[in-house]
Amino acid sequence: MTRLSTALAVLFGLAMVVAVSVGGQCINEARWLGAAAAYGVAGVLLAGMIRELGHTVPGDYTDDIDTLAPAKRLGRLRAAREARRVTRDTTCSCPRYWDTIGAEHDDWCPQRFQSVA
């Protein structure tokens, strides 16, 4: 999870607690439409909180680390690191690179003179 996802999940959780509290107060005062609206907002906030808690950082897949042998684990970590390095070195973020299917770079692109095109 990223810091933003964590902050949003905490914010959604606190707002959900407030919405449930307001819904309880509305029930106590027999304002049924207000209670339904407050609990509806709490449901939406719960869905948002669950969505934010489900975010993972790209490349941070740790669900199978405990089941791997130490040698396989180290090999997989090295392969992932090498794949990230190759991806970082070969891709470019300039629009012309993607529009021309990798044939040209923009004038301001730092990879313009490194390209084989």
Buried (B, 14 or more C-beta within 10 A) or exposed (E): BEEEBEEBBEBBBEBBEBBBEBBEEBBEEEBEEBBEBBBEBBEBBBEBBEEBBEBEEEEEEEEEEEEEEEEEBEEBEEEEEEEEEEEEEEEBEBEBBEEEEBEBBBEEBEBBEEEEE
